[in-house]
Amino acid sequence: MHQFCCWKAGFKQDKCQYHKDHTNVDVRTGCKAFVQFHIDEDGKWIVTRHDTEHNHALHSPSKQHLLPSH
């Protein structure tokens, strides 16, 4: 089984309380969009679950090259 989720999934976790005055922009919105695959005996990927509902605006195709995943 493999699952791919939106790059805005989850929320930022505070790791160090000593650097609270740093204001890093958090782009995560807790988005629940994902797609889940199972791989059968022949090596074929079969979609078993998915949720395509994003809770944020999507980037236009002209700005996709700016995303970390690209």
Secondary structure, 3 states (H helix, E strand, C coil): CEEEECCCCCCCCCCCHHHCCCCCCCCCCCCCCEEEEEECCCCCEEEEEEECCCCCCCCCHHHHHHCCCC
